[in-house]
């Protein structure tokens, strides 16, 4: 009985043989995890899954200090450590021998430095980008992956539920961020999936602002956008609250964003272009006169990485299919005034229908 990782590598290998690619060198940590079960950030050190199609050998090269960790979790039998004083590609060359013709790489992950090192030790090889294939393979989530994503979502929703109980007028964005990140660990997360965004008042108009020392005041917007990693999978949710009491304009903007979020979600199904979901959500905001204040895509794929394929924007002609997981997160951001974003994660199930994986209430909450 093979592992899921073996099955994933088998798909990759058939792609390589169909395209006459002699070997593949996977270096993006998220892809190494996807194909081997070993999840690690090597930082500046070299890590790679290397498959030689000619000899049918598979190698996992890891920094020496990660060897034991890799042995524990990966199903790759040949795990080769590289110590800090060794030259990585010298070790690769000694291990795999001669490679001729083409080596598959991920264009976005392979640095110019690594590219030059590869050519130095394997002169005469040509590189081909296999990233589009891997992205496509990773885009369709299996049942096991959906279960892991749901676990990560359940944790972050618990954090949000407990976290908003701690909100007090006079506390700073940084204070609340600290409380939320403590709760993540308490509820079993492996860590945040990105730097937690807590923005208050007029700062809520910054789609990717950073929490600082601004203190919560009555009548403020409070925008919280955060997520956790659990067992290699990410969650990502945004909810916007109002402190104390909401003005008519705040209620109006909130209501428009909520309707936009729902229009986007209701449009989701297999068989239509991905751009449909962005356009349906955007049209609600445009129809209500706030179009100029929503200037980013409506969503992004979610999985091992916080942002992965597909990108849900108004020009993406790609057809939606079963297995995709992505966010729907429209917003209205008015400079100097504030903003509202409501973000959910959706899944297109095997029947081609939408399932909303997030469940935190969306009606306006006044804290």
Secondary structure, 3 states (H helix, E strand, C coil): CCCHHHHHHHHHHHHHHHCCCCEEEECCHHHHHHHHCCCCCCCCCCCEEEEECCCCEEEEEEEHHHHHHHHHHCCCCCEEEECCCCCHHHHHHHHHCCCCCEEEECCCCCCHHHHHHHHHHCCCCEEEECHHHHHHHHHCCCHHHHHHHHHHHHHHHHHHHHHHHHCCCCCEHHHHHHHHHHHHHHCCCCEECCCCEEEEHHHHHCCCCCCCCCECCCCCEEEEEECEEECCEECCEEEEEECCCCCHHHHHHHHHHHHHHHHHHHHCECCCECHHHHHHHHHHHHHCCCHHHCCCCCEEECCCCCCEEEEECCCCCCECCCCCEEEECCEEEECCCEEEECEEEEEECCCCEEEECCCCCCCCCEC
